[in-house]
């Protein structure tokens, strides 16, 4: 359940979202949210943040989504990159990035997915090798959000362990205009303000201080960012589902056929009620995941974050589908703005990890069943 502080944050962010609404200037909304302190609510106070956690940041994204103006880069810049730098960055990296991420004057993208590797860090082929005190990065990334507007990208590469010879994941800050670091927009049918990119790293030379954290920490640092990513994706999905549902409820309350509002008919009302229940249940799991993560229980948060992302993705798709169906032909018009959500809602099922991989995780990690891969 929301605390009084959380309720106040919800109301304030909802008011901001209502002022901007769907189809507004995303850059302007980002800037205003930063000035009001909403972008960095999860970052340490010592570096200009709000001193809260993913619990608070998920509220910000959910409420903006419910107002029809979600900020997708909230998932990436403060949640993933901000969290990783706050937990593992050097003092210089913290001073350089966290205050700017918190007030929205700088953005950071996150690059993990590759053509032959999604979130499977063991299949990542982007490699980092030492050249004196510098690092040289070579590889490719795909479906990386917002690289054109980000000042840098936190790239997941792999380095060779000097003791075992095995490759392990490491994180590097790559500024946008670094020589050898190129981007190509991917032509998407997704209607979103943030563009998707394919990245090429061709012997990108980075100084020693581009490495975030300890090169021997490996998966620990990577998963510090991936759990918040799943929780924030759940918030993104729940907000979108609430937005679609609200439009359908308004329509069902006002649309009258044979002197009766269509919302009076159970065939219309019950599916909307079910959609609301599913969204509320997904929110409870998201809140549990965020609370566990903020309490430092990374193992418990991993399980709950995957479940929350799964539940929210399913609830969002069903809510959007039912909203469009409630409006009939009007559900496919630009005037009502629901049709564009059909594609957007699928994102919550697909990214950052598919529902099938989450079911693999739960069946293996939670239920103790043997792995299939």
N, C-alpha and C positions, 0 to 999 in steps of 0.2 A: 504494500500500500504506500501511497505517496505520503511523505512527511509534509508539514506545513511549508517548509522551504521549497520542497519539490512542487507543491501546488502553486506557490507564488511564481516559481520559475515557469511552470506550464502556462499560467495565465499571461505572463509578460511576453513569452515567446509567441504564444498564440495571437496576441495583439499585434506583434510585429508582423507575423505571417499574414494576418488579415489585412494589414495596411498595404502589403505588397501584392498578395494574391497570385493566382496562376498567370503565367506568361509575362511576368515582370522582368526587370533587369537583374539578372543573377549576381552580377558584379556589384551592383549597388546594394543589394540585399546582404551580400557577404560583408561588404564594408561596414554597413550599419550594424550588423550582428557582431562584428568584431569590436566596434566602438562601444557597444553596450555590454561587452564582456561575455557574450554567449559562446563564441568560438573556442575559447580557452578555459571553459569551466572545469575541465578535467586536468588541467596542467598546474604545476606547483605555483603557489602564490609568490614564492621567491623569484620566479621568472615571469611574472606578469599574468599568471593564470588565476583561476578562481579557487584553486585548492580543493576542488571536488574530485569526482571520478567519472567513470564511464556511465554510471547511473544518471548523472546530471547531463552529460553530453547526449545520451540517448533521448532524454526528454526534449532537448533542443531540436534534434533531427525529427523526432516523431511529430512534434507540434507544428514545425514548418511543413512537414509532409501533409499533415491533416489540413493545413491551410492551402495546400495545392502548390507550394513552392519549396520542395525539399532541396537541400544543398548537398549533393552527392559527395562533394569534396570534404564534407565533415567526416565521412567514413575514413578518408585517406589522410588528410593533413594533420588535424589534431589527434584523431583516435589512434591511427596506426603509427605514423611518423613521430608525432608529438610524444606518444607513450614510450616508444622505443628510445628516443633521445633522452627523455626524462629519466628513464630507468638505467640506461646503459651508456649514454653519451659522456664525453669528457666535459669538464667545466666550460671550456671554450665553446664546444658545440652547443651546450645548453644556453650559454649567453648569446650566442650568435643566432640561434633558431627559435627557442621557445617563446621569448617575448613577442617576436614577429608573427609566429604561428598563432599566438593567443589573440593578438589584436587584429589579425587578418591582413596585415601589410605584406606578409610573405606566405606563399603556399608551397607545399611539398607533395609530390606524387609518390606512388609506391609501385615498384616494378618487380614482380615475382613471376607472373605467368609467362610461359614460353610456348612456342608452337608444339613442342612435344612433351610439355610438362605444365600442368595446371598448378595446383597447390602442393604437388608432390615434390618436396624439396630434394628428394633423392635422385630425381631425374633432371634437375636443373643442369644445363650445360654451360651457362655463362660462367667463365672462369676468371679468377684473379690471381695473378702471379707477381711476385716481388721483382722489382728491377732497381737495385740499390735500395734507397729508402722509399721509392715510389711504388705504386701499384699499377699494373696494367690490366684492364678489364676488356674481355672479348666475349661477345654473345649477342643474342636476340631476345626481345620480349614482345608480347602481344597483349592486346586489350588492356592497355595502361591508360587510366583516365586522367584527363586534365594536364597532360605534359606541356601543352602550349601555354597554359596560364600559370604553371608551377615554376618557382624559381630554381628548384632542384628536384631530383627524383632519388628516393631511397631505393637503391638497386640491391637485389638479393643475388649474390654471386657465390661461387664455391672456391675455396682455397685448399691446398694440400696440407694435411696434417704432417708436420715434420717427423713425428714419432711413428705414425702408423702408415703414412703414405696415402691414406684415404681422403676423399674430398669431403669438406664440411661447409655448411652455409655460413656466409658472412655478409654483413650489410655495409654499403658504401653510399655516401652522399655524393651525387654527381650533379654539379650545377648545369643548368639548361644549355648554356653555350659552350660547354667543354668540347674541344676539338675531338673529332671521331665519334661524338655522340649525336646521332641523327634520328629523326622521327618522321614517320609517314602516317597521315591520317587514314583510319580504316573506315570505309564507306558503310555506315550502319543505317538500318531502317528504324533504329531506336530514336524516339523523339525526346532528346535530352539536351540540356544546355552544355553539358560537359562532353567533349569529344573523346574518342578512343584512338589509341595510337599503337603502331608497331615501332619498336625501338631497335636500333642497331648500335652496338658498341664495338668499334674497330680499334683495338689497342688504345683504349681511352686511358690516358695517363692521369693518375690522381696522386696527390701528396699523401704522406703517411697518415695525416690527420683527417683524411676522408673516411677512414674506417671507423664505424660506430661500435664502441665497446671492445671486448676482448675477442681476438680472432679465434680463440679456443672455446668460446662459449657456445658457438654453433646454434643448435635448435632452440636453446633456452631463450636467446634474444629474438629469434624469428617468431616463436609462438607468443611472445609477449605482445606482439602486434597483431597476430592472427585472431586471437580470442576477441579483442575489441572490435576487429573487423566484422566478425560474425554477429556480435551483439548490435553493432550499429547498422548492419544490413537488416537485422530484424526490426530495428526502429524505423528504418526507411520503408520497409514493407508495411508495417502497422500503420504508419502515417498515411501512406498511399491508400491502403484499404479503408481507413476511416474517412478520407476525403471522398472516395468513390461512394461509400455507403451513405454519407451525409447528403450527397447530391440525389441519390436514389430515394432516400427518405423524404426529402423535400418534394420531389416529383410525385411520389406515391401519395403524399398527403394532399397535394393540390390538383392532380390530374383526376378529372371526374368523367366517368362513363356511366350512362343511364342513371344520372343523378346521385351516384355514389363514388366517393374517392377510391381509386383502385387499391390504395393501401388498406382499405377495410376488408379486402378479400384475403383469405388465409393463403391462397396460392401465391400472392405477392408478399404478404406480411411475414409469413413464417420463414422463407429463405433469407429475408433481410435480418430477421431476428437471429437465425442461425449464424449468419455472417458476423453479426455483432458479437455473439458468444465466442466464436472462434478467434476473433481479433483480441478480445479481452483475455482469453486463456493464453494466447501467444504473448501478450504483454506481460502477464504474470511470470511466465518462464523467462522472458527477457530481463525483467526486474531481478529475478533470482540470479541469473547469470551475471548481471552487472554487479549485484551485491557481493557475490562470491569473488569476482575479479577484484573489486575494490578492496575487499578484505584480505587479498593476497593469496587466496586459494586457487592457484592456477590449474590444478588438476580438476577440482570441482567445477571451476568456471569453464574449462574446456568441454566437459560433458554438457553442461547447461547451455552454453553458448551455441553448440551445435544443435541441440534440441530447439532452442529459441528460434534460430535461423530457419530450421525446418518448418516449425509450426507457423511462423510468421509468413514465410513464403507461400505455404499452402493457403493460409487464411486470406492473404492479399489477393491471390489469383481468383479465389472463389468470390470474394467481395466485389472485385472489379467485374467479373463475369456476370454476377447477379445484378449489379448496378446497371450495366449495359442492357441486360435483358429486361429489367424493370422499365427502362425508358423506351424500349422497342426501337423503332427507327430513329428516334431522337438520340438514342445512345450512341449512334454512329455519326452524329453531326458535330461540326467544329463548335457550334454554339454551346453545347453542353460539356465539351472537353473530356469526355470519358473514353472515346475510342483510342486516343493516344496512350491511355493507361494499359490497354490490353497487352501491348508489347512490353511496356515498362514493367508491368507486374511479373512477367516471366523472368526478368532479371533476378528477382529475389529467389526464384527456384534454381537458377543456374549458377549464379555467382555469390560469393567467391568460391563456393564449393557446391557441387550438385547435391540434390537430395539423396541420390543413391549412395554417394560417398558418406553422407551423414548416417544413413542407415547401416552402412558398413561399419562406421565408427561405433555406433551404439550396439550393434550386434556383437562386435568383437570386444570393445573396451568395457561396455556396461554389462552385457549379458554373458560374457565369457565364452561365446561361441568361437569355433575355429575360423581363421581368416580364409578368404577365398582367393587371395592374391598374395 
